[in-house]
Amino acid sequence: MNRYIFSILTIAIASMATTASANPDGQQLFNSKCLMCHSLDQKKMGPSVKSMSTDPDSLRTIITMGKGMMPAYEKKLSGAEIDMLVDYLIANQ
């Protein structure tokens, strides 16, 4: 019985570690998807994070649907990833 419980716990812990590494955090997403056009405090091709809207719904809509030169990410990122990006942007304003 103890060996069975140990096996289940081992599988559960390994599964949680895989899930965590498969879901990057907001900073990782920003660095891989946004940094080429945006920086935290200086204008690049797009506005700096510090000059962006602080309204989460506006940010979510712009990331999802795009705006101007900003491409839409609705088919490139999951809803959870977009939420992580929004949280990261707001936390860094």
Secondary structure, DSSP 8 states (H G I E B T S, - for coil): -HHHHHHHHHHHHHHHHHHHHHS--HHHHIIIIITTT--SSS-SSS--GGGS---HHHHHHHHHH-BTTB---TTTS-HHHHHHHHHHHHHT-
